[in-house]
Every structure is written in C-alpha cells, then in structure tokens.
Amino acid sequence: MRHTAFRQRMAAEFGRVRAEMLAQDHVFSSLGGRTVDQALEAGVTTKEVWQAVCEAFEVPPERR
C-alpha cells in the first residue's frame, strides 16, 4: 500500500485531524513502542502499520 493510500485510509477511518494526531502521538507496542510516523520512518511497511492500527482500535474487518 502506498503512503498516500495509507493516509487516506487513516483519514477515512478516524477523520483527518484525529488521524494526524494519532499518527504523531499514539505509541503502539506492536510497532516496537513507536508511533505510526516513527514506524513508517523506520521502514515498517504501511501494511504492517495499518494492521497494527486496525487491531489497536478494533477496526471492523470489512474496513481493514
């Protein structure tokens, strides 16, 4: 998944402002204690990051 598509999914699921705040501030243990932005910067794939977000926030399977 491209970064643009990832950001669009985040915005669609959480709203643009909340998605940006979540990416910057929420630390995920499943991403090695990193935020979304830190994980992406470290080279974690957008697919892995999206899966971590979906699991943490219980996004329904049909929207994953």
N, C-alpha and C positions, 0 to 999 in steps of 0.2 A: 504494500500500500504506500502510496506517495505521501509525503509530508502534508501536501495541500489537502488531499482526501482525508487524512487523519484529522487535521484541524477542522475540516468541515463536519466530520462525524462528531467530534467533541462539541462543536457549537450547536449542532442539531440536537444532541442529547441533553446538554446542560445549559444551553443559552450561551451566547458569545462571551459575555462578561464573566460568568461563572466558570466557563471552560478555560479562559485565560488565567483566572485566579487559581483554579485547580492545577493547571499545568505548572504554574510557578511555585505554589505554596504547599500542596499536599504531598507528603512523603509516603511512598509505597514500600512496604517491606519486601514485597515480591519483586521490586525493581532494585533491590540491593540498598534500600534506605535512601533512594533518590526520588526527586520529583520527576514528573513527565519530562520537563525541559532538560533536566540533568541527564536523565536516561537516554534521551534522544541524542544529546550532545556527546555522550559516552559511546554511542554506536549501537545501542539497543534498537532493534528493528521496530518500526511503527506497529507492526502486527503484534509483537510481544507487549508493547506498551499498551495498545488498545485492549488486549486481553486482560492485562492487569487492572486497567481502569474498569472494565466491564465486571470483573469479578468483585472488585472492591465496592462498587456502587450498585451491584446486583442489576445490571442492565439485562433486560429480558433477551433470551436467545434470538428472537426474531430481529432485534436491532443490533446484534453484535457483528 
